[in-house]
């Protein structure tokens, strides 16, 4: 992940979405406005193109604003980062020099699912489905109650899976796999440039609900090879892909088509084999001067559309 962008860990730790101090119209008037517009559609020739809301981290990030970005990009399916949903549901706001982690753990252990269901309805009414969410509640430091909360909230949001960075600790993947089996919901493990063709093998062997959230750009940068064979071999265990372009040899992120990642070939494979897992746009290259995240995600969607046409 590029250093000029906020890292995902910093993004989570600062609670950027929850703290966005942007004045919004009432939720009722917002809902009315989104229902009046045409609904987005990014199912392209049988391949579901989605976006992870992390792509919009450079912009104000309330749940309502994120939904509008999806509509602006004509994208109807998303992986939702945890902060916006938790803020919508009334989570404690991040404050430095406080035991915020304990406050969050207590809140997660007792919060009703009503607001998550309301959020799901708001998105669904606008034509956007939430297929995955990535809360900061699935790590070794999190309590069992927080992990249960992560799965329960994911169900309330309408997700098929939650996502988390692949732990190095096999005890943690066993723990999450056991919890996933209890909830009958998949957990997709995400890797960066440590990815190898066998990296997920232990986790996959521990539970049928342990799965792969494959980032093809990181895979290319880490292995200096194409992910095509890996996808073919593991298609039955992949719950979603992250699509980005990177260079070989741990090279940088690049605008789509300028790196070594075979994005077109991966999308063609998904189309030809009728894979049902979504291809998730993750915007990580530097946004050009005069542009913004929405404009760049639109470019990525157009690249995918052309590849699939």
C-alpha positions in Angstrom: 0.0 0.0 0.0 1.5 3.4 -0.9 2.9 5.5 1.8 1.4 8.7 0.4 -2.1 7.2 1.1 -3.4 6.7 4.5 -2.6 3.2 5.5 -5.6 0.9 6.2 -4.4 0.6 9.8 -4.2 4.3 10.3 -7.5 4.7 8.6 -9.0 2.3 11.1 -7.2 3.6 14.1 -8.3 7.2 13.6 -11.9 6.4 12.9 -11.9 8.8 10.0 -15.3 7.9 8.8 -16.8 8.2 12.2 -15.2 11.6 12.8 -16.1 13.2 9.5 -17.6 16.5 10.5 -19.7 17.2 7.4 -23.1 18.6 7.6 -25.7 16.3 6.1 -29.3 16.5 5.1 -31.7 14.5 7.1 -31.7 10.8 6.5 -35.3 10.9 5.5 -34.7 13.5 2.8 -31.5 11.7 1.7 -33.4 8.4 1.3 -36.0 10.2 -0.8 -33.3 11.7 -3.0 -31.6 8.3 -3.7 -34.9 6.6 -4.5 -35.7 9.2 -7.1 -32.6 8.4 -9.2 -31.8 5.6 -11.5 -30.3 2.6 -9.7 -26.6 1.8 -10.4 -25.6 -1.4 -12.2 -22.1 -2.8 -12.3 -22.9 -6.4 -13.2 -21.1 -6.6 -16.5 -21.6 -9.6 -18.7 -22.1 -11.9 -15.7 -19.2 -10.5 -13.7 -20.0 -8.4 -10.6 -17.8 -5.4 -10.4 -17.8 -3.9 -6.9 -15.8 -1.4 -4.9 -14.3 -1.4 -1.4 -15.3 1.8 0.4 -11.6 2.2 1.4 -11.2 3.6 -2.1 -13.0 6.7 -1.0 -10.8 7.3 2.1 -9.6 10.7 0.7 -13.2 12.0 0.8 -15.8 12.6 3.6 -17.0 9.1 4.6 -20.4 8.9 6.2 -22.6 6.0 5.3 -24.8 8.3 3.2 -21.9 9.9 1.4 -20.4 6.5 0.6 -23.7 5.5 -0.9 -23.8 8.6 -3.1 -20.2 7.8 -4.3 -21.4 4.3 -5.3 -24.3 5.8 -7.2 -22.0 8.4 -8.9 -19.7 5.6 -10.0 -22.6 3.4 -11.2 -21.5 0.6 -8.9 -24.2 -1.6 -7.3 -22.2 -3.8 -4.9 -19.6 -3.1 -2.2 -17.2 -4.3 0.4 -17.9 -1.9 3.3 -15.2 -0.8 5.7 -16.3 -1.0 9.3 -16.2 2.6 10.5 -19.1 4.0 8.5 -21.5 1.3 9.5 -20.4 1.5 13.1 -20.8 5.3 13.1 -24.3 5.0 11.6 -25.1 2.5 14.4 -24.0 4.9 17.1 -20.5 3.7 18.0 -18.4 5.7 20.5 -16.4 8.3 18.6 -12.6 7.8 18.6 -10.9 10.1 21.1 -7.1 10.1 21.8 -5.8 9.5 25.2 -8.8 7.4 26.2 -9.5 3.7 26.5 -11.4 3.8 23.2 -10.8 0.1 22.5 -12.5 -1.0 25.7 -15.4 1.3 25.0 -15.7 -0.2 21.5 -15.6 -3.7 22.8 -18.4 -3.0 25.3 -20.5 -1.3 22.7 -20.0 -4.1 20.2 -21.0 -6.7 22.8 -24.4 -5.1 23.4 -25.4 -3.1 20.4 -28.7 -4.1 18.7 -28.6 -5.0 15.0 -31.5 -2.6 14.2 -29.3 0.2 12.8 -27.3 -2.2 10.7 -30.5 -3.5 9.2 -31.6 0.1 8.6 -28.3 0.7 6.8 -28.8 -2.4 4.7 -32.3 -1.2 3.7 -31.0 2.3 2.8 -28.4 0.8 0.5 -30.6 -1.9 -1.0 -33.4 0.6 -1.7 -30.8 2.6 -3.7 -29.8 -0.5 -5.6 -26.6 -1.2 -3.8 -25.9 -4.5 -2.0 -23.2 -5.0 0.6 -21.6 -8.3 -0.1 -18.8 -8.0 2.5 -17.7 -5.9 5.4 -14.4 -5.3 7.1 -14.8 -4.3 10.7 -11.8 -3.9 13.0 -13.2 -6.6 15.3 -11.7 -9.8 14.0 -8.2 -9.6 15.3 -6.4 -11.5 18.1 -6.9 -8.6 20.5 -10.7 -8.7 20.0 -12.9 -10.5 22.4 -15.1 -13.4 21.4 -18.1 -11.2 21.9 -16.6 -8.7 19.3 -16.1 -11.5 16.8 -19.7 -12.7 17.3 -20.7 -9.1 16.8 -18.7 -8.9 13.5 -20.6 -11.9 12.0 -24.0 -10.8 13.4 -23.6 -7.3 12.0 -22.4 -8.7 8.7 -25.5 -10.8 8.5 -27.7 -7.7 9.3 -25.9 -5.8 6.5 -26.7 -8.6 4.0 -23.1 -9.8 3.5 -22.0 -13.2 2.4 -18.6 -12.8 4.2 -16.5 -10.6 6.4 -12.9 -9.8 5.5 -9.8 -9.5 7.6 -6.0 -9.4 7.1 -4.7 -12.9 7.1 -3.2 -13.5 10.6 0.3 -15.0 10.9 -1.0 -16.9 14.0 -2.7 -20.2 13.0 -4.5 -20.3 16.3 -6.3 -17.1 15.3 -7.4 -18.5 11.9 -8.6 -21.6 13.7 -10.5 -19.3 16.2 -12.1 -17.3 13.4 -12.8 -20.4 11.4 -14.7 -22.0 14.4 -16.7 -18.8 14.9 -17.4 -18.6 11.2 -18.8 -22.1 11.3 -21.0 -21.3 14.3 -22.5 -18.3 12.3 -22.4 -20.2 9.0 -20.8 -17.2 7.3 -17.5 -17.0 5.5 -14.4 -15.1 6.6 -12.2 -14.0 3.6 -8.5 -13.6 4.4 -6.7 -10.7 2.7 -3.0 -10.8 2.0 -0.5 -8.2 0.8 2.9 -8.9 -0.8 3.5 -11.9 1.6 1.1 -13.8 -0.7 2.3 -17.1 -2.1 0.4 -19.9 -3.9 0.3 -21.8 -0.6 -0.1 -18.9 1.9 -3.8 -19.7 2.6 -3.4 -23.5 2.8 -3.4 -23.8 6.6 -6.4 -21.5 7.1 -8.4 -23.3 4.4 -7.7 -26.7 6.0 -9.0 -25.5 9.4 -12.6 -24.7 8.4 -14.7 -24.8 5.3 -15.8 -21.3 6.3 -12.2 -20.0 6.1 -11.9 -18.5 2.6 -9.8 -16.2 0.4 -10.1 -12.5 -0.3 -7.5 -12.4 -3.0 -5.8 -9.1 -3.9 -4.4 -9.7 -7.4 -2.3 -6.6 -7.4 -0.5 -7.5 -4.1 -0.2 -11.1 -5.4 1.6 -9.9 -8.5 3.9 -7.6 -6.6 4.8 -10.2 -4.1 5.3 -13.2 -6.4 6.2 -11.5 -9.6 3.9 -13.9 -11.3 0.3 -14.0 -12.6 -2.5 -15.0 -10.3 -4.4 -16.9 -13.0 -3.3 -20.4 -12.0 -4.0 -19.6 -8.3 -7.5 -18.4 -9.1 -8.2 -21.5 -11.2 -7.0 -23.8 -8.5 -8.8 -22.0 -5.6 -11.9 -20.6 -7.3 -14.1 -22.7 -5.0 -12.6 -21.1 -1.9 -12.4 -17.4 -3.1 -15.2 -15.2 -1.8 -14.0 -12.0 -3.4 -11.1 -10.4 -5.3 -9.5 -7.1 -4.9 -8.6 -5.6 -8.3 -5.6 -3.1 -8.6 -2.6 -2.8 -10.8 1.0 -3.2 -9.4 4.4 -3.8 -10.8 6.5 -7.0 -10.3 9.2 -7.2 -7.6 7.2 -5.4 -4.9 6.6 -2.6 -7.4 4.3 0.4 -6.8 0.6 0.8 -7.5 -0.2 2.1 -10.9 -3.2 3.3 -12.8 -4.9 0.4 -14.4 -3.2 -0.9 -17.5 0.2 0.6 -16.6 1.4 -2.2 -14.2 2.1 -5.9 -14.5 -1.2 -7.2 -13.1 -3.2 -9.0 -15.7 -6.5 -7.4 -14.8 -8.1 -8.0 -18.3 -7.1 -11.6 -18.2 -8.5 -12.1 -14.7 -11.8 -10.5 -15.6 -12.0 -12.6 -18.8 -11.3 -15.7 -16.8 -14.2 -14.8 -14.4 -16.5 -14.2 -17.4 -15.5 -17.4 -19.2 -15.8 -19.6 -16.1 -18.9 -17.9 -14.7 -17.3 -17.2 -11.3 -19.8 -15.7 -8.9 -17.4 -14.0 -6.5 -17.2 -10.2 -7.1 -14.2 -8.3 -8.5 -13.7 -5.4 -6.1 -12.1 -2.2 -7.2 -9.6 -1.0 -4.7 -8.2 2.4 -5.6 -4.6 2.6 -4.3 -2.6 4.5 -7.0 -1.9 8.2 -6.4 -4.9 10.3 -7.4 -3.8 12.7 -10.2 -4.0 16.5 -9.6 -7.4 17.8 -10.5 -9.1 14.5 -10.0 -10.7 12.7 -7.0 -11.5 9.2 -5.8 -14.9 9.1 -7.4 -13.5 10.1 -10.8 -10.7 7.5 -10.6 -13.1 4.7 -9.5 -15.2 5.6 -12.5 -12.1 5.1 -14.7 -11.4 1.8 -13.1 -15.0 0.7 -13.7 -14.8 1.8 -17.3 -11.5 -0.3 -17.7 -13.3 -3.3 -16.3 -16.3 -2.7 -18.6 -14.1 -2.5 -21.7 -12.3 -5.7 -20.6 -15.5 -7.6 -20.3 -17.2 -6.3 -23.4 
